[in-house]
Amino acid sequence: MPMDYFVWVAVDGDRAIVVDTGFTEEVAIRRKREFLRCPIESLKLVGVDPADVKDVVLTHLHYDHVGNFHKFPVAQFHLQEPEMHYATGRYMRFPKLAHSFEPDDVVGMVRLNFDRRVRFYNGMKELAPGITLHRIGGHSAGLQCVRVNTKRGPVVLASDVTHFYENMESGRPFTTAFHIGEMLEGFETLEELAPSHEHIIPGHDPEVMRRYPAPRPDLAGIVVRLDVDPVGGPAPGPSHPHY
């Protein structure tokens, strides 16, 4: 299936919290991914200067979620501790699991930890009023999702807890997984965290760009708003049973 790669930013007044950082053009070329634009430079399109961002949430350390970390010169990075253990531990000797990581990204996070710029959590954490982090696992050992209060209610940035709407709605795990059981339980957790399915945002589904409107006409196809209802009515509910 086609995949989109998202970087999100939650803005409240003068504060901006970035969720994930995409990947670089160099990595895109090596991995044969289509690179449309630098996601970090694109933050300026919505009035966010990466040089001023003080908080970046990394849902996990796969290459498409942690690349470009070096473009945030003053930010603190927020990560679940099991993810760092996973990315630097014994399982990285297996190419099937290591393929999703870029060693330079992982080493970069280790160095930033020595510089006191990484905050580690084990489970749920309130990062700011109205923004909570939730450790899920499954796809990656320390994968977390982010719940953000908006004017339409809590929106759950699922990241790779569910890559596509279809994964969650049909109960079918994505092919890249560390723990299938945690991935299946993660679908249930998303439902518990969100008031409805239309408040859950998958990690890679191009449908997200079709369902949500751009903040202004010149950003159509580049940026969408998640604090408004999706276009065309609510997303379908699950077809899978509760486990």
C-alpha positions in Angstrom: 0.0 0.0 0.0 1.1 3.6 -0.5 2.5 5.2 2.7 2.6 8.8 3.9 5.1 9.9 6.5 3.8 12.5 9.0 5.3 15.0 11.3 2.8 16.6 13.7 3.0 19.8 15.8 0.7 20.8 18.7 0.6 24.5 19.1 -0.9 26.5 22.0 -0.1 30.1 22.1 3.7 30.5 21.8 4.5 26.9 22.7 4.9 24.2 20.0 5.5 20.5 20.7 6.6 18.5 17.7 5.7 14.8 17.4 8.3 12.8 15.4 10.8 14.2 12.9 10.6 12.2 9.7 13.7 11.2 7.8 16.4 13.0 5.8 16.8 13.2 2.0 20.0 11.1 2.3 18.1 8.3 4.0 15.3 8.6 1.5 17.6 8.1 -1.4 19.3 5.1 0.2 16.0 3.5 1.2 14.3 4.4 -2.1 11.6 6.5 -0.6 10.1 9.5 -2.4 11.3 12.7 -0.6 8.8 15.6 -1.2 10.2 18.2 1.2 12.1 18.5 4.4 9.5 18.0 7.2 11.4 20.2 9.7 11.9 23.1 7.4 8.2 22.7 6.5 7.2 23.5 10.1 7.9 27.2 9.1 4.8 27.0 6.8 2.7 26.9 10.0 4.7 29.5 11.8 6.9 27.2 13.9 10.7 27.7 13.8 12.5 24.5 14.6 15.3 26.5 16.2 12.8 27.6 18.9 11.1 24.3 19.6 11.8 23.1 23.1 10.0 19.7 23.1 10.1 16.9 20.6 8.2 13.7 21.2 9.7 10.6 19.5 7.1 7.9 19.3 9.9 5.4 18.6 13.4 5.3 17.0 12.6 3.9 13.6 14.4 5.8 10.9 11.2 7.6 9.6 10.3 9.0 13.1 13.7 10.1 14.5 15.6 11.4 11.4 16.3 15.2 11.4 16.6 15.3 15.2 19.8 17.3 14.7 17.7 20.2 13.2 16.3 21.0 16.7 19.2 22.7 18.4 17.6 23.4 21.8 14.9 20.8 22.1 14.4 18.2 24.8 13.5 14.8 23.3 10.9 12.6 25.0 11.1 8.9 24.6 10.0 5.7 26.3 13.0 4.1 28.0 12.3 0.5 26.7 12.8 1.9 23.2 16.3 3.0 23.9 17.0 -0.4 25.4 15.6 -2.1 22.3 17.5 0.0 19.8 20.8 -0.6 21.6 20.3 -4.1 22.8 20.6 -7.7 21.8 17.8 -7.8 19.2 19.7 -5.4 16.8 21.8 -8.4 15.8 18.8 -9.6 13.7 18.6 -7.8 10.3 14.8 -8.3 10.3 14.5 -6.0 13.3 17.5 -3.8 12.8 16.4 -2.8 9.3 14.0 -0.3 10.7 16.7 1.7 12.5 19.4 4.0 11.3 22.5 3.4 13.6 23.5 7.1 13.3 20.1 8.1 14.6 20.4 5.8 17.6 23.9 6.9 18.4 22.7 10.5 18.1 20.1 9.9 20.8 22.7 8.3 23.0 24.9 11.3 22.6 22.0 13.7 23.3 21.3 11.7 26.5 24.8 12.4 27.6 24.1 16.0 26.9 21.0 15.8 29.2 18.6 16.4 26.3 16.6 13.2 26.4 13.8 12.5 28.9 12.9 8.9 29.4 9.5 7.5 30.6 8.1 4.1 31.5 4.4 4.2 30.7 1.9 7.2 30.8 3.3 10.7 31.2 1.6 14.1 31.2 4.0 16.1 29.1 2.0 19.3 29.3 -1.6 20.2 30.2 -3.8 18.4 27.7 -0.9 16.3 26.2 -0.2 12.8 27.5 2.2 10.0 26.3 1.2 6.4 26.4 3.6 3.5 26.0 2.1 0.8 23.7 4.9 -1.4 22.3 4.1 -4.0 19.6 5.5 -2.5 16.4 8.6 -1.5 18.4 9.4 -2.3 22.0 9.0 1.2 23.3 6.5 2.6 20.8 4.3 5.4 22.3 1.2 7.3 21.1 0.3 10.9 22.0 -3.1 12.1 23.2 -3.7 15.8 22.6 -6.7 17.8 23.7 -8.1 19.9 20.9 -11.3 22.0 20.4 -13.0 18.9 19.0 -11.9 16.7 21.9 -8.9 14.4 22.5 -7.1 13.5 19.3 -4.8 10.4 19.5 -1.7 10.5 17.3 -1.4 6.7 17.0 1.9 6.8 15.2 2.7 3.1 14.3 0.3 1.6 16.8 -1.8 1.4 13.7 -0.1 2.3 10.4 -3.4 2.4 8.5 -7.1 2.8 9.5 -7.4 -0.8 8.1 -5.0 -2.3 10.6 -7.1 -1.2 13.5 -10.5 -1.6 12.0 -9.9 -5.2 10.8 -7.6 -6.3 13.7 -4.7 -7.1 11.3 -1.3 -6.2 12.6 1.3 -4.5 10.4 4.0 -6.8 9.0 6.9 -5.2 10.9 6.4 -6.1 14.6 8.4 -6.9 17.7 5.4 -8.2 19.7 2.2 -9.2 17.9 0.2 -9.5 21.2 1.1 -5.9 22.3 0.2 -4.7 18.8 -3.3 -6.2 19.0 -3.7 -4.8 22.5 -2.6 -1.5 21.2 -5.6 -1.3 18.9 -7.8 -1.6 22.1 -5.8 1.0 23.9 -6.4 3.5 21.0 -10.1 2.9 21.3 -9.9 3.5 25.1 -7.9 6.8 24.7 -10.1 8.3 21.9 -13.7 9.3 22.2 -14.4 7.9 18.7 -12.6 6.3 15.8 -12.5 9.6 14.0 -10.3 10.9 16.8 -7.6 8.4 16.0 -4.9 9.4 13.5 -2.9 6.4 12.0 0.8 6.7 11.4 1.1 6.3 7.7 -2.3 6.3 6.0 -2.6 8.6 3.0 -6.3 8.7 3.8 -5.5 11.2 6.6 -4.5 13.8 4.1 -7.9 13.3 2.3 -10.0 13.3 5.4 -8.7 16.5 7.0 -8.6 20.0 5.7 -5.6 22.2 5.1 -5.2 25.2 7.4 -5.3 27.5 4.3 -5.6 26.9 0.6 -1.9 27.2 -0.3 -1.1 24.3 2.1 -3.5 21.8 0.5 -1.8 18.5 0.1 1.0 19.5 2.5 -0.5 20.3 5.9 -3.8 19.2 7.5 -5.6 20.3 10.7 -6.6 17.6 13.2 -8.5 19.9 15.5 -11.5 20.0 13.2 -13.8 17.2 12.2 -12.8 15.1 9.2 -14.4 15.9 5.8 -17.2 13.5 4.8 -18.4 12.4 8.2 -17.0 10.0 10.8 -14.6 7.2 10.1 -16.0 3.6 10.2 -15.9 1.7 13.4 -14.0 -1.6 14.0 -15.0 -4.8 12.3 -12.9 -6.9 14.6 -14.1 -8.3 18.0 -12.7 -7.1 21.3 -9.9 -9.4 22.3 
